Amino acid sequence: NSKAIDNEIALLKSHSQIKLIIDQLDFNVSYFEEGDLQTFEIYKDSPFIVEYEDTLPQPLEQQINLKIVDKGHFVLQTENLMFDGKTKYSFGERIQGEQFNFKIETRSPDISPTILKKSYLFIIHKKDNLINTFRNKLNMKLERGTSLLVIATSGTNIQKEKDFLNKLTEVYIKGNLERKNQISNNTIEFIEK
């Protein structure tokens, strides 16, 4: 039934469905490594993580450059000079200002000399921007001659896209099972009355 499939596609791409998926994934901060020729997303391979509370002011959708200067310290720099690239911060230190409140932790206590030579950047995303980005790059089509729905997305980090599609599928299947269980329970209640 074409209408039923269109309804399922609309459900899968809905704002509320994508929000549910984004809430379960750690996509709120994007991490990048600056290479000689290009900057690329490193997703779970970042040597640091940004921890923040979304109830406090944050520098949302701003590129923040980070350079690790030694095993315990780093500097931050932004184009708007919110961070000057000179002030040293310690890993685990709360970094607070009028427009920001976050801390940066290392993923591993051992920071290799290779990491010290690299430059990184991160972006803290607005939740709605993140949801809309994933909604817009999600493609779905019915495989010709079947009832099979092909779901695809695109992005610069394959693992991140796989995690998104896997979570989308997991949440969709779980939601369908819950709906079917609810229908079964309602049917049993109706029969018993």
C-alpha positions in Angstrom: 0.0 0.0 0.0 1.6 3.2 -1.2 -0.1 5.4 1.3 1.0 3.3 4.2 4.6 3.4 3.0 4.4 7.2 2.5 3.1 7.4 6.1 6.1 5.3 7.4 8.5 7.5 5.5 6.9 10.7 6.9 7.2 9.1 10.4 10.9 8.2 10.0 11.8 11.7 8.8 9.6 13.6 11.3 11.2 16.2 13.6 10.1 14.3 16.7 11.5 11.0 15.4 14.9 12.5 14.5 14.9 14.4 17.8 14.4 11.1 19.6 17.4 9.6 17.8 19.7 12.7 18.3 18.8 12.6 22.0 20.2 9.1 22.2 23.4 9.8 20.3 26.4 11.9 21.3 26.2 14.3 18.3 25.8 17.6 20.1 29.5 18.4 19.7 31.3 17.9 16.4 35.1 17.4 16.6 37.5 18.1 13.8 41.2 17.7 13.1 42.9 20.3 10.9 45.1 18.6 8.3 47.6 20.2 5.9 45.0 20.3 3.1 41.7 19.9 4.7 39.8 19.7 8.0 38.0 16.5 8.7 35.6 15.3 11.3 37.1 12.8 13.8 33.9 12.0 15.7 34.8 9.4 18.4 38.5 9.7 17.7 39.0 13.1 19.2 41.6 13.1 22.0 39.3 15.3 24.1 35.6 15.7 24.8 33.6 18.8 25.6 31.2 18.6 28.5 28.5 21.2 29.0 25.0 21.8 30.2 22.6 22.9 27.6 20.7 24.9 30.2 23.6 27.4 30.5 24.8 29.8 27.8 27.1 28.2 25.3 28.9 29.4 22.1 26.5 27.5 19.8 27.4 26.9 16.2 30.7 28.6 16.6 34.0 27.1 15.5 36.3 26.9 18.5 39.9 26.1 17.7 41.8 24.0 20.2 45.6 23.4 20.4 46.9 21.0 23.1 50.1 22.6 24.4 51.1 19.9 26.9 49.7 16.9 28.7 47.6 19.0 31.0 46.8 22.2 29.1 45.3 23.6 25.9 44.5 27.0 24.4 41.3 28.0 22.6 40.8 30.5 19.9 37.8 31.9 18.0 37.4 34.4 15.2 35.3 36.7 17.3 38.1 36.8 20.0 35.9 35.2 22.7 39.0 33.0 23.1 42.4 34.6 22.3 44.6 31.6 21.6 47.0 32.6 24.4 45.2 31.8 27.6 46.1 28.3 28.9 43.3 26.2 30.3 43.7 22.9 32.2 41.9 19.8 31.2 38.9 19.3 33.6 38.8 23.1 34.4 35.4 24.8 34.1 35.7 27.5 31.5 33.1 30.2 32.3 32.1 33.5 30.8 29.0 35.5 29.9 28.4 33.4 26.7 29.9 30.1 27.7 30.2 27.5 30.4 31.9 24.2 29.6 34.9 22.0 30.4 37.2 19.9 28.3 38.4 16.5 29.4 41.0 14.2 27.7 39.8 10.9 26.5 43.1 9.4 27.7 45.6 10.5 30.3 48.4 9.8 27.8 48.7 12.5 25.2 51.2 11.4 22.6 53.7 13.8 20.9 51.7 13.3 17.7 48.6 14.8 19.3 50.7 17.8 20.5 51.6 18.6 16.9 48.0 18.7 15.7 45.3 21.4 15.7 41.7 20.7 16.4 38.4 22.4 16.5 34.9 21.7 17.8 31.4 23.1 17.4 28.6 22.8 20.0 25.4 22.5 18.0 22.0 23.9 18.5 19.7 20.9 18.9 17.2 22.1 16.2 20.0 22.7 13.7 21.3 19.2 14.3 17.9 17.7 13.9 17.2 19.6 10.7 20.7 18.7 9.3 20.0 15.0 9.7 16.4 15.3 8.5 17.5 17.0 5.3 20.3 14.6 4.4 18.1 11.5 5.1 17.0 9.9 1.8 14.4 7.1 1.5 13.0 5.3 -1.5 11.0 2.2 -2.1 13.0 -0.5 -3.9 11.3 -1.0 -7.2 9.0 -4.0 -7.3 9.3 -4.7 -3.6 8.0 -3.4 -0.3 11.6 -2.8 0.8 12.5 0.7 1.9 16.1 1.9 1.2 17.3 4.4 3.8 20.5 6.4 3.1 22.3 9.4 4.5 25.5 11.2 3.6 28.3 12.8 5.5 32.0 13.2 6.0 32.4 10.6 8.8 31.1 7.1 7.8 31.0 5.8 11.4 28.8 8.7 12.5 26.4 8.1 9.6 26.3 4.4 10.4 25.6 5.1 14.1 22.7 7.5 13.0 21.2 4.9 10.6 21.5 2.1 13.1 19.9 4.2 15.9 17.1 5.3 13.4 16.4 1.6 12.6 16.5 0.6 16.3 14.2 3.3 17.4 11.8 2.6 14.5 11.6 -1.1 15.2 11.1 -0.5 18.9 8.4 2.0 18.3 6.6 -0.4 15.9 6.8 -3.2 18.5 5.4 -0.9 21.2 2.5 0.1 18.9 1.7 -3.5 18.0 1.8 -4.5 21.7 -0.5 -1.6 22.6 -3.0 -2.8 19.9 -2.8 -6.4 21.2 -3.4 -5.2 24.8 -6.3 -3.0 23.6 -7.8 -6.0 21.7 -7.5 -8.3 24.8 -9.1 -5.7 27.0 -11.9 -5.3 24.6 -12.5 -9.0 24.3 -12.5 -9.5 28.1 -15.2 -6.8 28.6 
